[in-house]
Amino acid sequence: MPLRHLATGLAFLCAGLASTPAAEAQAGSAAADADTDPGTIIHAGRLLAVPGAGVAEERSILIRKGRIVAIEDGYTTGGDDWRGAQIVDLTDHFVLPGLIDAHVHITGELGPRQKLDRVEMSDARTAMRAWAYADRTLTAGFTTIRDVGANAEAVFALRDAIAAGEVTGPRILSAGSTISATGGHGDVHGYRDDILHLMEDSSNCDGADDCRRAVRRQIKRGSDLIKITATGGVLSETAAGTGQQMFDDEMTAVVETAHALGRKVAAHAHDAAGIKAALRAGVDSIEHGTFLDDEAIALFRETGAYLVPTVLAGVTVSEMAQAPGSFMAAPVAEKAIRVGPALMKMLARAHEAGVRIAFGTDTGVSPHGQNARELVLMVEAGMPAEAVLRTATVDAAALLGVDDTVGTIEPGKAADIVAVAGDPLSDMTAMRTMAFVMRDGRVHRR
């Protein structure tokens, strides 16, 4: 039988099966279930519904179809309209919005095999491993993440599968591939020349016009935002330092093009000159910000850009670089030892100066699932506990542009809710062990 006739026959067969009474009844039943969802009611002993606005005692959160319907005083059962609702008893817990990490690399994890993995693992295998990382991230209480540089095919597939409800994981906004100057941080280093040639990415750009092309190319591929590397970085295997690498006109071209196409821009930047050039170009956030100075702080306040401090990454690479038998190449280790401790001092200075701060860890440098360690480090750097929790909820949601959906526990928003057994306002280490995680009304950990 010709293949075209076989294909036609299969199409008619599938259409017939799809329209059987059993299939129609099943579809009708699913629709009815959605319409008659009995809902879920969480009894919260202590509730930080809007971090920064204080804690309430003994509240009930009423949830239906993945959304928060109401918050009521006391422990209610909802009355007749909520007959059959599932009651979740968190009366002995501290309840708060699902956490948001604005700086993650979900498709990889720093370690001695990282270089080999890039040439040995397929995009499909990378996506499957990223799914495991995503599950760990959600279990840790992070219901939304912003991926700022990854294997684009793998991360887009994972993002879309999670959004479709096909696999579990946090809500993902992804930059896809990082936009970098050729040879800069974000480009590929450390391989022989013919392998480097095979691994070249269309996201590299040189000159303003080429950088406009790179932005358009990334958005065409499906990027939710644009990430650039304004300066050198710790983990690029080259002795190029952490100074400015993209020129001012290149960054301006990136920002103008991205904003014209409705995308925000995140800029990796360590040294002060690169931070200031990126802020003048109009970026929406500075990632790391290690060596900011007074002029950079003034620009942050003038532009309203966010700082995403990633203190955990600095601590992690410093620890790795100084470990006996470290796998890090010499240029990487030197930068790690210099940058790591500086991040803690920078965060204290930025917070005191009133810079807008959004939570981000650079997880993928640190192990996936340990994101909450950043919260502890931020308190150690001198930030008040509730202000720290606000950076990982209200402020991160605003930076990502999803504050109409997540970031607080309020009627109409997605039911992204987590709970811990201790009191993070007095001991932030409580956030490292989640007792309960819900995303879009579905319980992931209990």
N, C-alpha and C positions, 0 to 999 in steps of 0.2 A: 504494500500500500504506500503511495507517495506520502512523504512527511506532512505536506500541507493538508492532505485529507485526514491523516491521523490527528493532527492538531485541531482541525475543525470538529472532528468527532468528539475529542476530549472536551472541547469547549462546551458543546451541547450537553454532554453528560454532566459536567460540573454545574452548568446552569440548571439542569433538571434536578440534581441533588439539592442545590441550594434553595429551590422553591418547593420542596416537599412539605406536607403539612407538619411533619415532625420538626423540620428546620424552622418553619414559620412560628410554631408554638414555642420553640426554644428561644427565638429572638424576642417574641412577645413577653415571655417570662422574664428575660433579662431586663427588658424595659420596665416591666412592672416592679421588679425588685428595686431598680434605681429610683422609681417614683415613690416607693413605700419604705424606703430606708428608715428603720426605726431609730437610727442615730446612736451616738455615743455621748456619755456624760462623764467628764472627769471631775472628781472631787479633789481639789487642790488644797493641801494644808496651808502652804505659803505660795503666793503667786506673784511673780515679777512679770506682769503682763506687758509693760512698756519699760524696759530698762532705762533708768534715769528718772522715773516717776515714782519710785518707791514700791514697797512690798505690801500686798493685801493678804489678809488672813481668811481662811475658810471660804473659798469660792468654788462655784461650779461652772465648768466650761461645757456648753452644749454644742455638739458638732453633728452635722448632717451633710452627706454627700461631699465629704472632704473639706467642708468649710465651717468656720466658727459662726454659729448662729447667735449666741448670746453668752454673756457672763453674768451669773446671778450670785447674790449674797447667800452664804450658807451652803448646805449640802442638799440640793434639790434632786428630785427624781423626774422633774419636768412636767408632771401632770399627765392628763389623758393623751395629749399630742405626742408624748414621748413614751407611751406604753411599749414595752419590749426593748427599750434602749439598753445598750450595754453600759454598765456602770464600772468605771475604772477608779479604784481606790488609791489615791495618792495623798491621803490625808496626813501621812507622816513624811511627806516629801516636799522639796523645794521645786516648784514648777516654773518654767520660763520658755520663751520662744525657741524654736529650732535654731541652731547656730549657723553662721555663715562664714565660710573661709574664702576670702577674696584673692588668695594667691596659692594655687595648687598646680602640681604637674601630675595628673592622675595616671598617665600611661607608663611611668617609670619610677625607679627608686634607686637612689645613689648607693653604690656598692662596688666591690671589685669586679663584678661581671658586667657592669653597665656598658662598657665599650663593646664587648663581644655581643651583648644582646642586640645592639643596634644593627649589627650586620648578620646575625644568625636568626633572629625572630621575624616572622612575617607580620604584616599589619594585622591579620586576623588573630594570630597568637597574642600579639600585643594588646588587642582589644579585650580578649578573654582575661588576660592577667589584670588589665585595668578594671574590669568588672569586679574582680576580687578586691582590689584596692578600694573601689567605690563602696562596696558592701561594708568594708572595715570603717570607712569614713562615716557612713550613715550610722553604723552601730555606735560610733563615738559621739553621736549627737549633732553632726553637721548635716543639715538637711538641704543646704544649698552651697554650691561651690562655684568659684570662677577659675577655670583652667586657663593659665596664661602662657602656654607653650607646650606642645605635645606632638606626638605622631598624629597628624591631622586626620587621616583616614580612620584611625582607631578611635580617637576621641569623639569625632562626629558620630560615628556608628554607636558608640556607647551613649552619648548624650541623647540621641534620637530613640534608642531602645528604651532607656529609662523614661523618657517623656511619654512613650507609647504604652508604658506599663508592662513591657515584656520582660524586663529584668529589674532587680532592686538596686537602688543607689540614690544619692542625693540629686536634686535638680542641678543641672550643669549649664553654665554659660561658658562658651569656649572661644578662645582666640585662634585655635588651630595652630599653624606654624608662626613662630616669632619672626618679626621683620628685623633684619640685621644688616649692617654694612658687611660687604664681603670681607672675610677674615676677622670680623669682630666677634664679640660675645654673642652667641646665638647662632653663629655659623658652626660648621663641623671642624673639629681639630683632632690631631693625634693619630691619624691613620696615614698609610702610604698614599702617594699622590693619585694613583689610579682609583683607589677606593674613595678618596675624597671627591673625585670627579663624579663617580656614580651616585654619591650621596648629596650632591648639590641640590638646593631647594629653590623653587621659584620665589620664595619669600625674601631672599637676599636682594639688596638693591644698592645702587651707587648713583648719586646725583638725584636732584629733586624730581625730575620727570620719571626716572626709573622707580623712585619710591612711591610715586602716585600709582604707577602700574602695579607695584607689589600690593598696595592696599586694595585696589580694585580686584586683583586676583584672589586675595584672601577672602574678601566678602563674597565673591562669586562662588567660592568653594563652600561657604556656609559659616563664616566666622561671625560670632555674636559681638565681638569687640576686636580691637587691634592692639597688639603688644609689640613694642619696640625696645631695642637695647641701646639706650642713649650712651652708655658707658661700658667699659670693660667689666668683666664679672669674675667671680672667684673660681668657678668650675670650668671655664674655658681653658683647655690645656695649651696655653700659650703665655709667654712672659710679656704680655701687653699691658699689664697694670689694670687699674680700675678707673682711669680717666675717660674723658669724653671721646667717643668713637664715631658717632653720627654727627654730621655737620648741621648747623642751625637751619639752613634752608631745606635739608632733607627732612628734619623733624617737622618743620612748618608744613611742608608738602604732605606729609603723612597725616597730620592733624586736620588740615583743611579738607583733605579728601575723605577721611574717615567721618568727620562731622557732617560733611555734605551728604554722605550715604547713611547717616543715622547711627553711627557706631562711636562708642567712647574709645579713648586711647589710654593705655597703661604704659608707663615708661620705666623699665629697669634702669636705675641710676644709683651709683655709689658716690663718686666724687662731686664736690660742690659745683664745679663749672658745668658738668653735665646735667645736674639737677636743675640748675638755674636756666640753662638753655632749653631744657624740656618744658619747664614751667612757662617760660616766655613764649614757647611755641604753642601753648594752650592745651597741654595734656590734661587728662582728667584725674590721673593718679600717678604718684611716684612710688615705685616699688623699691624697698630697702631704704634709700635716703641716708646712707651710712654717715657720710661726712658733710652733712648740710651745715651751713653757716648762717650768720645773722641775716645776710641778704636773701638767702634761700628761704628762711623762715618768713621774711617780709613778703616774698613772692607767693608763698603758700597762702598767706592770709589775704593777699590782694586778689589772687585768682580763684580762691575757694577750692583748689585742688586738694585731694586727699593724700595722706601719707599711709602707705601699707608697710608696716615696719619689718615684718618677718624676722623677729628676734630669734625665734627657734632655729631658723636656718643658720644664723651666725654662730649660735652656741653649738649646733650639731657639727658644722664643718671644722670648727676650732677643736672640738673633742676628737674628731676623726683624724685631723692632721697631726695631733700630738700623741695619738695612740701608738704603742709599740708595733713596728712592722706595718705602718700605715700604707694603704694601697695608693695614696694620692701621689701624683707626679709632683716634682719639686716646685714648679711655678704655682701649682694649685695650692699646695700646703702653705707656701709663703703668704699668699693672699688670704687664705683661711684664717691663719693665726693673727693677721693684722685686722681683718674686717670683723671677725666674730665679736670680740669684746666691745668694739666701737658701737655696735648696734644698740646695746643696752643704754649706753650714755646718750646716744642720739635720741632714743625714745623719750627718756626723762626730759631732755631739753625741749623736744618738740611739744610734748604735752604741756609743759609749764608755759610755753609761749602761745598756746591756744591754737596750734595747728589741728586741722580736722584729721582724725585718725580712723581708719577702717581696718578691721582685723584681717590679718593674712599671715600664713605660716611658711610658705614655700615648701609645703609638704611634697615629698618626692625627693627632696634633699634629706629631710627627716623622714622616718618611716610613716607610712600611711596608717591612720588610726590613732596616732599620738598627737593630733592637732591641738588638743586642749592644753598641752604643755605650754603653749604660747600664752595662754591666759595667765598661768602661774608666773611666767617670766615677766609679763607686763606689770603685774602687781609688784614683783620684786624690783622692777625698774622705777617704782614710785607712783604708779597710777592707782587711784581709788578703785576698789573692787567693782562697784556698780558702773563706773565709767568704762572699765575694761569690758564688762558684759555688754554695755551699750555699743562698743565698737564692733562686737561680733553679732549684733542683731540690727538695731535701728540704723547705725551709721553704715555698716556694710551693705544693707539693703538699699540705702540711698545711693551709694556709690554704684552699685550694680544696676540701678534703675528698676528694682523690683519691689520697692517699698509699698506699692499698692497691693502687693500680694503676700509678702512675708516680712519678718523682722519684728513683729509684735503679735500679741494675742489679743485680737480685737474682732468684733463681728464683721463678717464679710471677707476676712482674710483666710488664706489656706491654713488648715489645721496642722501646722508644723509645731510640735510641742515636745519638750524634753523635760526630764525630771531627774534630780539627784537626791541621794539620801541625806547628805549633809547640808550645810549652809555656806554657799560660795562667797557670801558677803563677809564672812569671818574667816573662811579657809577655802581659798580658791582651788586647792587640790581636790576638793569634792567634785569638780567638773571633769576630772579625769576618769571617773567611773560612772557611766550612765545607768540609771535604774529603769528608765523608760524612754523610748523614742517613738514618736509618731510623725509620719510625713504624709501630707494630703489626707489626713484622717485614717490612714492605715497604720496599725501598730507594727513597728519593726523590731523593737526590743522591749521585753516586759519581764 
